[in-house]
């Protein structure tokens, strides 16, 4: 429902930073080119296994997203599990489109807060440079 609401199909290159087992990326791949990056090789292996079983077209990268160039993506998604610190500097220089943050536990301080989308009791918040 969220991806329909933000018209994800109008974006050309989606990335989920810290994608875990890839659920968000797998769904995003139904709308646009989608990539997930995750530090845990075990979670990436699980994501690839699900992708292959479902015959979906998306990419998964086992790496540290702080070392990955995100400037080629026009939409970024994440569910942060820690303070932004180094990531926020990276986002300020490389973010080319909106950043959507799932939950409000950790939020960027230097980006502009935009629309809040509610799904149950958990928000997804749009941020831009």
C-alpha positions as CSV (number, residue, x, y, z in Angstrom):
1,X,0.0,0.0,0.0
2,X,2.8,2.4,0.9
3,X,4.6,1.9,-2.4
4,X,1.4,2.5,-4.3
5,X,0.8,5.7,-2.3
6,X,4.3,7.1,-3.0
7,X,4.1,6.0,-6.7
8,X,7.2,3.9,-6.5
9,X,6.8,2.9,-10.1
10,X,7.7,6.5,-11.0
11,X,11.2,6.0,-9.5
12,X,13.9,4.2,-11.5
13,X,16.4,2.9,-8.8
14,X,15.4,2.0,-5.2
15,X,17.7,1.0,-2.4
16,X,17.1,-0.3,1.1
17,X,20.0,0.5,3.4
18,X,20.3,-2.4,5.9
19,X,17.7,-4.5,4.1
20,X,17.8,-7.5,6.5
21,X,16.2,-10.5,4.8
22,X,15.1,-8.4,1.9
23,X,11.4,-8.2,2.3
24,X,11.1,-4.5,1.5
25,X,13.3,-4.9,-1.6
26,X,11.4,-7.9,-2.8
27,X,8.1,-6.0,-2.7
28,X,9.8,-2.9,-4.2
29,X,11.0,-5.0,-7.1
30,X,7.4,-5.3,-8.2
31,X,7.4,-1.6,-8.9
32,X,10.9,-0.6,-10.0
33,X,14.5,-1.7,-10.1
34,X,15.3,-2.5,-6.5
35,X,18.5,-3.2,-4.5
36,X,19.2,-4.1,-0.9
37,X,22.4,-3.7,1.0
38,X,23.1,-5.5,4.2
39,X,26.2,-6.2,6.3
40,X,25.1,-9.7,7.4
41,X,26.0,-12.3,4.8
42,X,23.5,-14.7,6.3
43,X,20.6,-12.3,5.9
44,X,21.7,-11.6,2.3
45,X,21.8,-15.3,1.6
46,X,18.2,-15.6,2.9
47,X,17.1,-12.7,0.8
48,X,18.6,-14.3,-2.4
49,X,17.0,-17.6,-1.6
50,X,13.6,-16.0,-1.3
51,X,14.2,-13.9,-4.5
52,X,15.1,-17.0,-6.4
53,X,12.1,-19.0,-5.2
54,X,9.8,-16.2,-6.2
55,X,11.6,-15.4,-9.5
56,X,11.8,-11.7,-8.7
57,X,14.3,-9.3,-10.3
58,X,16.2,-7.5,-7.6
59,X,19.8,-7.2,-6.4
60,X,21.3,-7.8,-3.0
61,X,24.7,-6.7,-1.8
62,X,26.6,-8.0,1.2
63,X,28.4,-4.9,2.3
64,X,28.5,-1.9,4.6
65,X,26.2,0.7,3.2
66,X,28.5,3.4,4.6
67,X,31.0,2.3,1.9
68,X,28.4,2.1,-0.9
69,X,27.8,5.0,-3.2
70,X,24.1,5.8,-3.0
71,X,24.1,8.7,-5.4
72,X,22.8,6.5,-8.3
73,X,19.6,5.7,-6.5
74,X,16.6,8.1,-6.8
75,X,14.8,6.8,-3.7
76,X,16.3,5.4,-0.5
77,X,14.5,3.4,2.3
78,X,15.7,2.3,5.7
79,X,14.6,1.2,9.1
80,X,17.5,2.4,11.2
81,X,18.6,0.6,14.3
82,X,21.1,3.2,15.5
83,X,21.9,6.9,15.5
84,X,22.7,8.4,12.1
85,X,26.1,10.1,12.8
86,X,28.4,9.1,9.9
87,X,25.4,8.1,7.7
88,X,23.9,11.6,7.9
89,X,27.1,13.2,6.4
90,X,26.9,10.6,3.6
91,X,23.2,11.3,3.0
92,X,23.9,15.0,2.8
93,X,26.4,14.5,0.0
94,X,25.0,11.5,-1.9
95,X,21.2,11.6,-1.5
96,X,19.6,12.5,-4.8
97,X,15.9,11.8,-4.1
98,X,13.7,11.2,-1.0
99,X,14.8,9.1,2.0
100,X,11.9,7.2,3.7
101,X,12.5,6.2,7.3
102,X,10.4,3.4,8.8
103,X,9.7,4.3,12.5
104,X,10.8,7.3,14.5
105,X,13.4,5.7,16.8
106,X,16.3,7.2,14.9
107,X,15.9,10.1,12.5
108,X,18.3,12.3,10.6
109,X,18.8,15.8,12.0
110,X,20.2,17.6,9.0
111,X,17.6,16.6,6.4
112,X,14.3,18.2,5.9
113,X,11.4,16.3,7.3
114,X,8.4,15.9,5.0
115,X,5.2,13.9,4.9
116,X,4.4,11.2,7.4
117,X,2.6,8.1,6.2
118,X,0.9,6.0,8.9
119,X,0.5,2.2,8.7
120,X,-1.0,1.0,11.9
121,X,0.9,2.8,14.7
122,X,4.2,3.0,12.9
123,X,5.0,5.9,10.6
124,X,7.1,6.1,7.5
125,X,8.6,9.6,7.2
126,X,9.9,11.3,4.1
127,X,13.2,13.3,4.3
128,X,15.0,15.3,1.6
129,X,18.1,17.4,1.3
